């Protein structure tokens, strides 16, 4: 198991891999390639738990409903606009 600094782990768990790589490079004084490999290795060894994946799928299911209601609203506005022009 790979050991990283707490700041790097926090950035990875927050979904900020680029920031994690930058922090790791600064702290350890290593190159971009090595930093990326370490961050990727840590990420692959510590995959997110199922509870975090459920929150993402719930967020995506609401997007379809929002788009539907926006489309209905636009069509209603168009019909009302045309009605008053006639």
N, C-alpha and C positions, 0 to 999 in steps of 0.2 A: 504494500500500500504506500502511496506517495504522500509525503508530508509537505504541506505548503503553509505559508504564513497566514495568520487569521484574516488579514486585510484582503488577501488574494482569494481565500475561500469565500469570504463574504461577497466579493464581487462576482464570483462564479455562481453562487447560489442566488444572486439577484438577477442573473441572466446577462451580466455585463462582462462577457468574456474578453472583449478588447481591453476594457479597463483592467481586468485581472492580469492580462499579459503585460500591459504597461507597468503596473505596480510591481509585478514579479521581476521585470527587467531592471527597474530602478533599485529595488531592494537587493537583489542578488548580483547585479552587474553582469547579466548574461545576455546573449543575443536573442533576436526576435524568434528565430526558428526553435531554439531550445525552450524558450518561454512558452511558445505556442504548443509545443509537444507536451510540456508538463501540464499546462492547463487542460489540454484535450485528454490527456491520460487521467487526470484527476476527475474530469467530467464523466468519462466513460466508466470509471470505477465507482462513482457516486451518483448513479442515475437518480432522477427525482422520484419521490414516492408517488403512489397512485393517487393520493389526495390532491397533489398539485396538478396532475393531469386532468382530474375531474373539473377543476376550476377553469381550466382553459377550454374544455369542451362545452361547458355551460356558457361561457362568454361568447363562443362562436355561434351557438344555437340562437341566441338573442339577436345576433346581427341580421339573420335572415328575416326575422319578424320586423325589425326596424326598417329594413329596406322595403318590405311589403307595405308597411304603413306610410312610408314616405311616398311610395308610388301611388297609393290610393289618394293621399292628400294632394299630390300634384294633379292627378286626373280630376279630382273634385274641383280644384281651383281653376283648371282649364275649362271645365264645363260651366262653372259659374261665370267665368270671364266671358265666354262665348254667349251665354244666355243674356247678359246685360248689354252686349254689343248688338244683339239682334233687334 
